[in-house]
Amino acid sequence: QAFNDMTTALGESERQRRNMVADVAHELRSPLTVLPGNLRAMLDGVYELDVSEISRLYDETRLLSRLVDDLRDLALADAGQLRLTLRPVHLVPLIHNAADTLASAAEGQGVTLDDRLPADLPHVEADGDRVAQVLRNLLINALRHTPPGGAVTVTAAATGNGVEVAVSDTGEGIAPENLGHVFERFWRSDPARTRTGSLGRMGGTGLGLSVAQSLVEAQGGRIWVESTPG
């Protein structure tokens, strides 16, 4: 039975590895096709050498860079080699900064981005830079799924052994059968969803929530999702 279980586990691990390689190749294909094709067209005079076209190519390089960074973080976390600097951290300024960073993107999308935080929130033992990265990933994800006129809100409260931070939105919600897949790498509830606009380029690698989960758990925390359609 033990050998059978081991064989099954190894088979599943190999399947996941192959899927991961295929997903990475798929995600890389789009920017790596756009970049040389458009650069060649500009060199041949098909496209004008203007700011708008250069800006679009620059966005593609940012997407590539973020994909590589996310894959590196996940690989380090999987190997237990993620470098963390744990020290007492006050979350209020971290949350304020994360919200401020995305304020213009939210405004351009017609979404209200707000945080409601108690002044006496206790310090937590954490890596401030990694916590900020998690907050940014969660906020980008929330904004991407919130229509114009909606709202994204960050709240925080002290718990018995730490602090619970919640990012909530008024988006379309998640079907019960999809809740278990939210933190899977490259998983999307709508495979046809395209990554366009500023938010698509800021975090649309399909790895943002997986990275958030790895970073939170590496610091001894817990992350989960609660949602209902609508």
C-alpha positions, 0 to 999 in steps of 0.5 A: 500500500505504501509503494502504491501511495508513493507511486500515485504521489510521484505520478501526480507530481510529474503531472503537475510538473508537466502542466506547469511547464506547459503553462509557463510556455503558454504565458511566455508565448504571447509577449515573446511573439509580440515583442520581436514581431512588432520590433521587426515591423518598426525596423522595416517601417511598417509601424511608426516609431512612436511613443504609443507603440514603444509604450505597448512593447514596454508593457510586454517587457514588464509582464515578462519580468513579473512572470519571471519574478513570480516563478522565482519566488514560487520556486524558492518557496517550494524549495524552502529557500525563500529569504525572509527578514522577520521583525515586528511590523506595523501593518497600518502604514503598509496597507496605506502604502499599498492602497496609495500605490493603486489609487490611480489605477482604481480611479481610472477604473471607476472603482473606490479603493478604501481602507478601514483600519483601527489605530491600535492595531498590534505589531506582527512578526513578519517580513514587511516587504513580503507582506506589501507584495501580498497586499499588492497582489490581492488588491490588483486581483480585487480591482481586476474583478470589480466593475466600474462603480464598485468598491474594494475595501481593506480591513484589519483586526487583531485576533487572538494570536495575530492580525487578520487582514481582509481584502473585499470587493463587490465583483462578480464573486466566485462559484462554490466549485471554483473556490478550491482552485483560486490559489492554483498556479495559472488557474482562471475562472474565465479562461477567455479573460484577457489581460488588458489595460494597466491592471493586466500588465501590473499583475496578470501572470496567473501567479499572483494569488499563488505567490501570495499564498506561498509568501503568507504561509512561509511567514507562518500565516494563513490565507483563504477565500470566502465568496458567493456568486454576485 
